[in-house]
Amino acid sequence: MDSDPVARIDVSKPHPARRYDYWLGGKDNFPADRESAEVVAEAFPTIRLAALENRNFLRRAVAYLADEGVRQFLDIGAGLPTAGNVHEIAQSIAPESRIVYVDNDPIVLAHANELLNSSPEGATAYLDADIRDPGRILANPELARVLDLGKPVALMLVAVLHFLVDEDEPYELVRTLCDALPSGSYLVMTHATSDYMSADELAETNAANKRSGVPFRLRSTAEFARFFDGFDLVSPGIGSVTAWRPGEWRAHPRAEAVAMLGAVARIP
């Protein structure tokens, strides 16, 4: 790890991980992150609700996979530590679970020790890397130390792909990562969607995202579904994150208020 990650933090530019932290009520963010977050909130006032429901989906998906026997997780775009990290959920069900976190924000690296409090039976690691360079992630010796890519792995891409514009070739990046995983692995993904927006609302949201200083690409259900081509979707398939195996009945926001798609699929 970088010996002084804090020195690499650029507080003048907003970062998705710190902006998400702000929406979740965290304290590890800076004025540029808060200003960017508020620009988005002006066009999409329920963004904080969306962030919370996205986090709830992550917890349910990890618990489901752990119950299904998955013991390895690769969480790319992990963000800042918060209650209910992947390893905390998985290891509460199966203490031997092994988790690798990946993010490209040095403030996340600075907080990595909070992520690395693994159970004695399991293991965790943090990689300072970007999803745009999957080869670097897959070749990292820390990944090989913690995860056995000969056994099933759950690839977690939760609220990260909408930060990749078309020029980043997101479908190719996801396929490269999935192709490195064996049969029986899983792809877990959430993504902000334009499905519930009128043309005027979409234009307003796109303009706000551009002003926010963070690249962002809303995608439709059809565009989201492309990431899962050839994979076996876990019931109930693709839909709002609020509707994915919600468990006990609870009052939850309307899908259009969250505007976030989610799905889990098995890699055959």
Buried (B, 14 or more C-beta within 10 A) or exposed (E): EEEEBEEEBEEEEBBBBBBBBBBBEBEBBBEBBBBBBBBBBBBBEBBBBBBBBBBBBBBBBBBBBBEBEBBBBBBBBBBBBBEBBBBBBBBBBBEEBBBBBBBBBBBBBBBBEEBBEBBEEBBBBBBBBBBBEBEBBBEBEBBEEBBEBEBBBBBBBBBBBBBBEEEBEBBEBBBBBBEBBEEBBBBBBBBBBBBBBEEEEBEBBBEBBEBBBBBBBBBEBEBBBEBBEEBEBBEEEBEBBBBBBBEEEEEBBEBEBBBBBBBBBBBE
